[in-house]
Amino acid sequence: MIKRTMEYEDLVDLFVRSGLEISPKDPRPEGLLTCFELIDEESGRRIGASGLCRGRGEYVLRCVAVEEEFRGKGYGTQLVRAVMDEAMRLGAGRLWLTAKVPQFYRRFGFRVVPREEAPFVTKCIECPQYHNGCESEVMVWDMGE
């Protein structure tokens, strides 16, 4: 079951466990519109989360994460679709993201673009994991396509 939440801080540990470059000390993302949390119906446990932000007139999908033991079951797809649906509902023309696993997002119609085209600054280039096991890319989904 997917639920909306604005309790971003409650999701940070999941994001960190999932390998996203987020620190519990980081501030709440600027322009946070909503988060989605995926709850396991049997246990009531939070097993995934994602978020949608808006800044500089653009929408950004942030922090898609699924607990390791629940990966490969379509839950990440559900979380991405929830953000995409919400962005469309809000009238977004495009949806941006920084992808650690670009091939996953290509399935939804996202395409890689040069970093300098992004409406946000990505710190990936400064990260020691960049090109050392992490091949993150800036991607965009044009909703009219």
TAGI-V189793 format. One record per helix or strand. SS is the DSSP state (~ for helix, > for strand). FROM is the first residue (numbers start at 1). LEN is the number of residues. Records with the same first field share a line. If there is no record, write none. Layout:
# TAGI-V189793
SS: FROM-LEN  FROM-LEN
This chain:
# TAGI-V189793
>: 2-4  32-8  46-10  58-9  94-6  111-3  130-1  134-1  137-6
~: 8-10  68-3  75-15  102-5  115-3  124-3
